[in-house]
Amino acid sequence: MERPKEITAAFLNELDKHIADIASGRKEVFYEIYDFAAILCIHPIHLSNTVKEVTGKAPCHHCEGKLAIVAKRLLETTPMTISQIAYRLTYNPSGFTRFFKKYVGVSPKQYRLGLKQA
């Protein structure tokens, strides 16, 4: 495997592990790109450029996309309030609503209501 693909795969693996820790409540602060770079022992700019080169998308796009999937799962499977989910995923409630609507197309409340109606 080429080194850029190895770096990208390692980043996505670390991202998945970190998001699992966030979703479970084991971690309360979301890593920045420099945190992931430190784990992988490379420079943050190199990590960012490499991920974008290999995937066509910036690392933050991958982070937010994966967080949206986790947010949907939490809305579907837990009795947590939207505010509780927001805080669990390191957002304030209004920021979480904006984020969720951007990635899913509806607000968290609309999403949850849609589940009950289906």
C-alpha positions in Angstrom: 0.0 0.0 0.0 1.2 3.5 -0.8 2.2 5.6 2.2 -0.6 8.3 1.6 -3.2 5.5 1.6 -1.6 4.0 4.8 -1.8 7.4 6.5 -5.4 7.9 5.5 -6.4 4.5 6.6 -4.7 5.0 9.9 -6.4 8.3 10.4 -9.8 6.9 9.6 -9.2 4.0 12.0 -8.2 6.4 14.8 -11.2 8.6 14.0 -13.5 5.6 14.3 -12.0 4.6 17.6 -12.2 8.2 18.9 -15.8 8.7 17.8 -16.8 5.4 19.6 -15.1 6.8 22.7 -17.1 10.1 22.4 -20.4 8.3 21.7 -19.9 6.0 24.7 -19.0 8.9 27.0 -15.4 7.6 27.6 -14.0 10.8 26.1 -15.5 14.3 26.5 -13.3 16.4 24.2 -13.2 15.9 20.5 -9.7 15.6 19.0 -8.4 18.2 16.7 -6.3 17.4 13.6 -3.1 17.9 15.6 -4.2 15.3 18.1 -4.7 12.7 15.4 -1.4 13.8 13.8 0.4 13.3 17.1 -1.1 9.8 17.4 0.2 9.0 13.9 3.5 10.7 14.5 3.2 13.1 11.5 2.8 16.8 11.1 -0.8 18.0 11.1 -0.5 19.8 7.8 0.9 16.6 6.2 -2.0 14.6 7.7 -4.6 17.1 6.4 -3.1 17.3 3.0 -2.7 13.6 2.7 -6.3 12.8 3.7 -7.6 15.4 1.2 -5.3 14.1 -1.5 -6.4 10.5 -1.1 -10.1 11.0 -0.4 -10.9 14.3 -2.0 -12.3 15.6 1.3 -10.7 17.4 4.3 -10.4 15.5 7.6 -13.1 17.6 9.2 -15.6 16.4 6.5 -14.8 12.8 7.6 -15.2 13.7 11.3 -18.5 15.4 10.8 -19.9 12.8 8.5 -19.1 10.0 11.0 -20.5 12.1 13.9 -23.8 12.6 11.9 -24.1 8.8 11.6 -23.5 8.4 15.3 -26.0 11.2 16.1 -28.6 9.4 14.0 -27.9 6.1 15.8 -28.2 7.8 19.2 -31.5 9.4 18.2 -32.8 6.1 17.0 -31.7 3.8 19.8 -31.5 5.8 23.0 -34.0 7.7 25.2 -31.4 10.5 25.6 -32.7 14.0 25.0 -31.4 15.9 22.0 -29.5 18.2 24.4 -27.9 15.2 26.1 -26.9 13.8 22.7 -25.5 17.2 21.7 -23.4 17.4 24.8 -22.3 13.8 24.5 -21.0 14.6 21.0 -19.2 17.7 22.2 -21.7 20.2 20.8 -23.9 22.8 22.5 -27.6 22.1 21.6 -28.0 24.9 19.1 -24.7 24.1 17.4 -25.7 20.4 17.3 -29.0 21.3 15.6 -27.3 23.3 12.9 -24.7 20.6 12.4 -27.3 17.8 12.2 -29.5 19.8 9.8 -26.5 20.5 7.6 -25.6 16.8 7.3 -28.9 15.0 7.6 -31.3 17.6 6.1 -33.7 17.8 9.0 -33.4 18.9 12.6 -32.8 16.2 15.3 -36.3 16.7 16.5 -37.8 16.2 13.0 -35.6 13.2 12.5 -36.8 11.6 15.8 -40.4 12.5 15.0 -40.0 10.9 11.6 -38.9 7.7 13.2 -42.0 7.5 15.4 -44.3 8.1 12.4 -42.6 5.4 10.3 
